[in-house]
């Protein structure tokens, strides 16, 4: 991966820190608004019961509870944005550290290291390795793809030129590359994959053994409904 200059990362870091600061303020304001809306809802609901629904208090209560629900939804959006910004801050701090010669927080590929071969002789995998220097992947599949490419170098000029063209294009899209990495890191694929790949016992799906659903599964297509 072609790196941008340290100045680019410093500017991005400053930008994302400012956005995170504003985001934090916005979240605090939403929290206050949410509390006010809920208290107003509770007050008008109480008033409507007290007046035996003779006035407009119930309508006000509905209005404020709807506003409360909207503020809850908005708060979740802001929280997700904040989580993304924190990853972007971490990524740019990491890039600055890498420019200073410090190790990256991303996987160093030690699990791919072998005792023999050119990858061992050239320190392709492991601490302070080529893999750690160029790795900007946040997913298992991405790391495996990088491992394969470093372990199986191109032997023809055309393939090398194609990859160089891809690198040149991506080198000018730092924001896109970092956003992709940040979203990937938020997925926490290492935790999700075992659950996704594990078998789910058929016993959990009672519909499979339910006689009604079994008959319906046959009859529905036959009737053309």
Residue frames relative to the residue before (quaternion, step in Angstrom):
aa qw qx qy qz dx dy dz
X 1.0000 0.0000 0.0000 0.0000 0.00 0.00 0.00
X 0.3660 -0.7212 0.5415 0.2295 3.60 -0.84 0.92
X 0.2991 -0.7826 0.5247 0.1510 3.55 -0.80 1.05
X 0.4301 -0.6480 0.5571 0.2910 3.53 -1.19 0.59
X 0.6347 -0.5202 0.3901 0.4175 3.57 -1.26 0.13
X 0.6511 -0.5253 0.3671 0.4065 3.63 -1.17 0.49
X 0.5975 0.5863 -0.3573 0.4143 3.59 1.11 -0.70
X 0.6165 0.5474 -0.3368 0.4549 3.57 1.05 -0.79
X 0.6899 0.4733 -0.2789 0.4714 3.57 0.90 -0.92
X 0.6134 0.5381 -0.3465 0.4627 3.58 1.08 -0.69
X 0.6632 0.5019 -0.3014 0.4662 3.58 0.96 -0.87
X 0.6575 0.4993 -0.3069 0.4735 3.58 0.98 -0.87
X 0.6311 0.5385 -0.3275 0.4522 3.57 1.01 -0.83
X 0.6519 0.5032 -0.3052 0.4782 3.57 0.96 -0.89
X 0.6491 0.5297 -0.3128 0.4474 3.58 0.95 -0.90
X 0.7149 0.4535 -0.2653 0.4614 3.59 0.82 -0.99
X 0.6152 0.5324 -0.3525 0.4625 3.59 1.09 -0.60
X 0.6416 0.5101 -0.3174 0.4769 3.58 1.03 -0.78
X 0.6464 0.5108 -0.3141 0.4718 3.58 0.98 -0.84
X 0.6506 0.5159 -0.3121 0.4616 3.57 0.99 -0.84
X 0.6311 0.5299 -0.3245 0.4644 3.58 1.06 -0.79
X 0.6740 0.4781 -0.2869 0.4846 3.59 0.93 -0.90
X 0.6216 0.5520 -0.3242 0.4514 3.53 1.09 -0.77
X 0.6415 0.5293 -0.3089 0.4614 3.55 1.04 -0.85
X 0.6456 0.5100 -0.3134 0.4742 3.57 1.01 -0.83
X 0.6421 0.5304 -0.3145 0.4555 3.56 0.99 -0.89
X 0.6545 0.5118 -0.3106 0.4618 3.57 0.98 -0.85
X 0.6345 0.5219 -0.3256 0.4679 3.59 1.04 -0.77
X 0.6550 0.5074 -0.3103 0.4661 3.60 0.97 -0.84
X 0.6404 0.5190 -0.3202 0.4669 3.58 1.02 -0.81
X 0.6308 0.5413 -0.3283 0.4486 3.59 1.03 -0.80
X 0.6498 0.4995 -0.3065 0.4840 3.57 1.01 -0.85
X 0.6547 0.5130 -0.3036 0.4648 3.58 0.93 -0.94
X 0.6418 0.5352 -0.3201 0.4462 3.55 0.97 -0.86
X 0.6485 0.5118 -0.3112 0.4697 3.58 0.99 -0.85
X 0.6526 0.5158 -0.3112 0.4596 3.59 0.94 -0.90
X 0.6658 0.5097 -0.3008 0.4544 3.57 0.91 -0.94
X 0.6615 0.4974 -0.3169 0.4632 3.58 0.97 -0.80
X 0.6500 0.5101 -0.3222 0.4620 3.58 0.97 -0.81
X 0.6415 0.5094 -0.3201 0.4760 3.59 1.02 -0.76
X 0.6204 0.5329 -0.3337 0.4688 3.56 1.02 -0.77
X 0.6733 0.4973 -0.2952 0.4606 3.58 0.87 -0.99
X 0.6524 0.5249 -0.3139 0.4476 3.58 0.99 -0.85
X 0.7170 0.4368 -0.2631 0.4753 3.60 0.80 -0.97
X 0.5990 0.5335 -0.3694 0.4693 3.60 1.11 -0.52
X 0.6402 0.5100 -0.3127 0.4819 3.55 1.01 -0.85
X 0.6625 0.5139 -0.3020 0.4537 3.57 0.95 -0.93
X 0.6449 0.5271 -0.3284 0.4455 3.59 1.01 -0.77
X 0.6520 0.4915 -0.3152 0.4837 3.57 1.04 -0.74
X 0.6427 0.5398 -0.3141 0.4437 3.54 1.03 -0.88
X 0.7428 0.3789 -0.2053 0.5124 3.58 1.02 -0.84
X 0.4207 -0.7307 0.4379 0.3121 3.57 1.36 0.18
X 0.6452 -0.5884 0.2981 0.3856 3.54 0.98 1.05
X 0.3729 0.7567 -0.4676 0.2640 3.58 1.15 0.59
X 0.7452 0.3747 -0.2174 0.5070 3.61 1.16 -0.48
X 0.6877 -0.4640 0.3656 0.4221 3.54 -1.24 -0.59
X 0.3460 0.7817 -0.4710 0.2176 3.56 1.28 0.14
X 0.6450 0.5223 -0.3356 0.4457 3.62 0.95 -0.79
X 0.6304 0.5265 -0.3307 0.4648 3.59 1.03 -0.77
X 0.6426 0.5051 -0.3200 0.4792 3.57 1.03 -0.80
X 0.6296 0.5432 -0.3293 0.4474 3.57 1.01 -0.84
X 0.6561 0.4986 -0.3047 0.4775 3.59 0.96 -0.87
X 0.6366 0.5381 -0.3245 0.4471 3.56 0.98 -0.85
X 0.7160 0.4526 -0.2613 0.4628 3.58 0.87 -0.96
X 0.6359 0.5057 -0.3529 0.4641 3.63 1.03 -0.59
X 0.6083 0.5289 -0.3483 0.4785 3.57 1.14 -0.63
X 0.6406 0.5152 -0.3129 0.4757 3.56 1.02 -0.81
X 0.6238 0.5405 -0.3251 0.4616 3.55 1.08 -0.79
X 0.6694 0.4993 -0.2982 0.4621 3.58 0.92 -0.91
X 0.6260 0.5241 -0.3305 0.4735 3.57 1.06 -0.75
X 0.6639 0.4997 -0.3064 0.4644 3.59 0.96 -0.84
X 0.6091 0.5360 -0.3486 0.4693 3.61 1.09 -0.64
X 0.6565 0.5067 -0.2966 0.4736 3.55 0.97 -0.92
X 0.6533 0.5123 -0.3075 0.4650 3.57 0.98 -0.86
X 0.6277 0.5444 -0.3319 0.4465 3.57 1.02 -0.79
X 0.6390 0.5220 -0.3256 0.4617 3.59 1.02 -0.76
X 0.6277 0.5284 -0.3312 0.4659 3.58 1.04 -0.77
X 0.6697 0.4968 -0.2923 0.4683 3.57 0.94 -0.92
X 0.6342 0.5311 -0.3283 0.4560 3.61 1.03 -0.77
X 0.6529 0.5052 -0.3124 0.4700 3.57 0.99 -0.83
X 0.6408 0.5123 -0.3237 0.4714 3.57 1.01 -0.81
X 0.6417 0.5303 -0.3208 0.4517 3.56 1.02 -0.81
X 0.6312 0.5301 -0.3259 0.4630 3.58 1.03 -0.82
X 0.6499 0.5077 -0.3071 0.4751 3.58 1.02 -0.82
X 0.6507 0.5185 -0.3156 0.4562 3.58 0.96 -0.86
X 0.6295 0.5333 -0.3363 0.4541 3.59 1.01 -0.76
X 0.6423 0.5033 -0.3217 0.4803 3.58 1.05 -0.73
X 0.6518 0.5132 -0.3123 0.4628 3.59 0.98 -0.81
X 0.6161 0.5275 -0.3348 0.4797 3.57 1.09 -0.70
X 0.6548 0.5170 -0.2993 0.4630 3.55 0.94 -0.94
X 0.6507 0.5301 -0.3087 0.4474 3.58 0.97 -0.91
X 0.7118 0.4441 -0.2709 0.4720 3.61 0.87 -0.90
X 0.5830 0.5357 -0.3712 0.4852 3.60 1.11 -0.53
X 0.6459 0.5268 -0.3055 0.4604 3.53 1.04 -0.84
X 0.6510 0.5181 -0.3190 0.4539 3.59 0.96 -0.87
X 0.6354 0.5202 -0.3232 0.4703 3.57 1.03 -0.77
X 0.6488 0.5148 -0.3084 0.4679 3.57 1.00 -0.84
X 0.6387 0.5235 -0.3213 0.4634 3.58 1.01 -0.85
X 0.6360 0.5253 -0.3254 0.4622 3.59 1.03 -0.79
X 0.6793 0.4714 -0.2780 0.4889 3.58 1.19 -0.55
X 0.5881 -0.6015 0.3595 0.4039 3.57 1.30 -0.02
X 0.5038 0.6414 -0.4282 0.3891 3.57 1.29 0.19
X 0.5768 -0.6077 0.4079 0.3628 3.63 -1.12 0.55
X 0.4993 -0.6462 0.4969 0.2937 3.56 -1.18 0.67
X 0.4962 -0.6475 0.4843 0.3161 3.58 -1.15 0.56
X 0.5688 0.5979 -0.3825 0.4156 3.58 1.24 -0.29
X 0.7296 -0.4544 0.2950 0.4174 3.55 -1.28 0.44
X 0.3116 -0.7686 0.5321 0.1704 3.57 -0.91 0.93
X 0.5141 -0.6842 0.3964 0.3323 3.58 1.29 0.09
X 0.2863 0.7907 -0.5002 0.2063 3.58 1.23 0.36
X 0.6227 0.5579 -0.3414 0.4294 3.59 1.09 -0.66
X 0.6815 0.4715 -0.2860 0.4811 3.58 1.25 -0.38
X 0.4822 0.7027 -0.4193 0.3127 3.58 1.28 -0.24
X 0.1553 -0.7667 0.6181 0.0775 3.54 -1.14 0.75
X 0.5639 -0.6250 0.4281 0.3287 3.57 -1.20 0.48
X 0.7839 0.2283 -0.1105 0.5668 3.57 1.17 -0.56
X 0.6345 0.5519 -0.3992 0.3654 3.53 -1.33 0.20
X 0.6956 -0.4959 0.3230 0.4072 3.55 -1.30 0.24
X 0.6046 0.5635 -0.3688 0.4253 3.62 1.11 -0.56
X 0.6464 0.4864 -0.3130 0.4976 3.58 1.17 -0.59
X 0.6596 0.5211 -0.3061 0.4469 3.60 0.96 -0.87
X 0.7638 0.3638 -0.1847 0.5002 3.59 1.02 -0.81
X 0.4015 -0.7343 0.4576 0.3004 3.62 1.29 0.14
X 0.1338 0.8228 -0.5348 0.1382 3.54 0.83 1.05
X 0.7932 0.1897 -0.0889 0.5718 3.59 1.07 -0.73
X 0.6577 0.5012 -0.3852 0.4096 3.55 -1.16 0.65
X 0.7620 -0.3728 0.2662 0.4577 3.55 -1.32 -0.10
X 0.8382 0.0653 -0.1161 0.5289 3.56 -0.97 1.01
X 0.4040 0.7269 -0.4526 0.3218 3.56 1.12 0.71
X 0.6787 -0.4442 0.3835 0.4415 3.53 -1.35 0.03
X 0.6194 0.5533 -0.3402 0.4409 3.58 1.00 -0.82
X 0.6841 0.4808 -0.2930 0.4636 3.57 0.87 -0.94
X 0.6420 0.5414 -0.3234 0.4359 3.58 1.04 -0.72
X 0.7911 0.3261 -0.1631 0.4911 3.59 0.89 -0.90
X 0.5346 0.6615 -0.4055 0.3350 3.60 1.19 -0.37
X 0.0980 0.7596 -0.6373 0.0856 3.55 -0.82 1.09
X 0.4200 0.6965 -0.4673 0.3465 3.55 1.08 0.76
X 0.2135 -0.7846 0.5698 0.1185 3.55 -1.11 0.70
X 0.6866 0.4485 -0.2771 0.5007 3.57 1.27 -0.05
X 0.6226 -0.5472 0.4110 0.3795 3.53 -1.25 0.48
X 0.6569 0.5106 -0.3125 0.4584 3.58 0.94 -0.88
X 0.6342 0.5328 -0.3245 0.4567 3.59 1.06 -0.74
X 0.6615 0.4998 -0.3025 0.4702 3.57 0.96 -0.89
X 0.6477 0.5172 -0.3168 0.4612 3.56 1.01 -0.79
X 0.6370 0.5227 -0.3223 0.4659 3.59 1.05 -0.78
X 0.6552 0.4964 -0.3085 0.4786 3.59 1.01 -0.82
X 0.6146 0.5450 -0.3336 0.4625 3.57 1.04 -0.80
X 0.6663 0.5037 -0.3049 0.4575 3.58 0.87 -0.93
X 0.6768 0.4989 -0.3100 0.4438 3.58 0.90 -0.90
X 0.6928 0.4661 -0.2863 0.4699 3.60 0.95 -0.82
X 0.6756 0.4831 -0.2859 0.4779 3.57 1.17 -0.58
X 0.7678 0.2444 -0.1245 0.5790 3.56 1.23 -0.51
X 0.1098 -0.8404 0.5279 0.0550 3.59 0.38 1.21
X 0.5882 -0.5760 0.4361 0.3634 3.54 -1.21 0.56
X 0.2234 -0.7770 0.5758 0.1217 3.55 -1.12 0.68
X 0.7217 0.3678 -0.2573 0.5270 3.61 1.23 0.01
X 0.6003 -0.6241 0.3830 0.3216 3.54 -1.05 0.88
X 0.6193 0.5764 -0.3482 0.4038 3.60 0.99 -0.81
X 0.6717 0.4921 -0.2947 0.4689 3.58 0.90 -0.93
X 0.6337 0.5265 -0.3281 0.4622 3.57 1.00 -0.81
X 0.6683 0.5062 -0.2965 0.4575 3.58 0.91 -0.90
X 0.6328 0.5299 -0.3277 0.4598 3.58 1.03 -0.77
X 0.6699 0.4862 -0.2961 0.4766 3.57 0.95 -0.86
X 0.6336 0.5261 -0.3294 0.4618 3.57 1.02 -0.75
X 0.6289 0.5263 -0.3286 0.4685 3.58 1.07 -0.72
X 0.6382 0.5201 -0.3187 0.4696 3.59 1.01 -0.80
X 0.6587 0.5120 -0.3025 0.4609 3.56 0.97 -0.87
X 0.6428 0.5220 -0.3268 0.4556 3.57 0.98 -0.80
X 0.6574 0.5057 -0.3098 0.4649 3.57 1.01 -0.80
X 0.6995 0.4664 -0.2730 0.4676 3.59 0.88 -0.93
X 0.5839 0.5964 -0.3764 0.4020 3.60 1.11 -0.59
X 0.6999 0.4385 -0.2669 0.4966 3.58 1.19 -0.46
X 0.6854 0.4309 -0.2701 0.5212 3.57 1.31 0.11
X 0.0022 -0.8484 0.5281 -0.0376 3.54 0.79 1.10
X 0.6488 0.5337 -0.3211 0.4371 3.59 0.93 -0.88
X 0.6591 0.5079 -0.2991 0.4672 3.56 0.93 -0.92
X 0.6703 0.5097 -0.2983 0.4493 3.59 0.89 -0.97
X 0.6869 0.4774 -0.2868 0.4670 3.56 0.94 -0.89
X 0.6260 0.5360 -0.3341 0.4573 3.57 1.03 -0.75
X 0.6429 0.5198 -0.3120 0.4682 3.56 1.01 -0.84
X 0.6634 0.4937 -0.3017 0.4745 3.58 0.94 -0.87
X 0.6479 0.5305 -0.3202 0.4430 3.59 0.94 -0.89
X 0.6632 0.4905 -0.3027 0.4773 3.60 0.92 -0.87
X 0.6469 0.5224 -0.3205 0.4536 3.58 1.02 -0.80
X 0.6531 0.5138 -0.3120 0.4605 3.58 0.98 -0.84
X 0.6419 0.5342 -0.3203 0.4472 3.59 1.07 -0.71
X 0.5915 0.5951 -0.3639 0.4044 3.59 1.17 -0.52
X 0.1699 -0.8104 0.5349 0.1682 3.57 1.20 -0.59
X 0.0153 -0.8661 0.4992 -0.0225 3.50 0.89 1.07
X 0.6092 0.5799 -0.3619 0.4021 3.59 1.01 -0.74
X 0.6892 0.4463 -0.2752 0.5001 3.57 1.15 -0.64
X 0.6982 0.5024 -0.2743 0.4300 3.57 1.04 -0.80
X 0.6167 0.6085 -0.3508 0.3554 3.59 0.98 -0.83
X 0.6591 0.5058 -0.3495 0.4332 3.66 0.78 -0.84
X 0.6602 0.5055 -0.3080 0.4623 3.58 1.02 -0.80
X 0.6732 0.4971 -0.2968 0.4601 3.56 1.03 -0.82
X 0.7213 0.4554 -0.2441 0.4612 3.56 1.04 -0.79
X 0.5819 0.5951 -0.3796 0.4038 3.58 1.20 -0.40
X 0.5100 -0.6499 0.4721 0.3079 3.56 -1.12 0.65
X 0.2969 -0.7326 0.5861 0.1779 3.56 -1.05 0.79
X 0.4713 -0.6929 0.4595 0.2944 3.60 -0.67 1.04
X 0.5055 -0.6694 0.4561 0.2973 3.57 -0.90 0.96
X 0.5694 0.6257 -0.3708 0.3832 3.57 1.17 -0.54
X 0.5973 0.5764 -0.3639 0.4226 3.58 1.20 -0.44
X 0.6895 0.4172 -0.2649 0.5295 3.56 1.23 -0.45
X 0.1848 -0.8310 0.5177 0.0852 3.59 0.15 1.30
X 0.5489 0.6278 -0.3954 0.3850 3.56 1.20 -0.49
X 0.6023 0.5921 -0.3568 0.3992 3.59 1.13 -0.60
X 0.7553 0.3461 -0.1909 0.5228 3.57 1.13 -0.63
X 0.5082 0.6451 -0.4262 0.3793 3.59 1.28 -0.04
X 0.4735 -0.7144 0.4419 0.2648 3.59 -0.71 1.13
X 0.6293 0.5521 -0.3375 0.4305 3.59 0.98 -0.83
X 0.7022 0.4618 -0.2699 0.4700 3.57 0.83 -1.02
X 0.6041 0.5572 -0.3522 0.4479 3.60 1.09 -0.65
X 0.6702 0.4840 -0.2881 0.4832 3.60 0.96 -0.93
X 0.6545 0.5236 -0.3091 0.4493 3.57 0.98 -0.90
X 0.6261 0.5557 -0.3353 0.4321 3.58 1.04 -0.79
X 0.6873 0.4449 -0.2728 0.5052 3.59 1.17 -0.60
X 0.7071 0.4931 -0.2649 0.4321 3.56 0.90 -0.99
X 0.6161 0.5908 -0.3544 0.3818 3.59 0.99 -0.80
X 0.7075 0.4333 -0.2971 0.4726 3.66 0.74 -0.84
X 0.6229 0.5653 -0.3343 0.4251 3.57 1.10 -0.77
X 0.7050 0.4577 -0.2609 0.4748 3.56 0.95 -0.88
X 0.3975 -0.7370 0.4634 0.2899 3.57 1.24 -0.33
X 0.3531 0.7581 -0.4826 0.2602 3.58 1.21 0.40
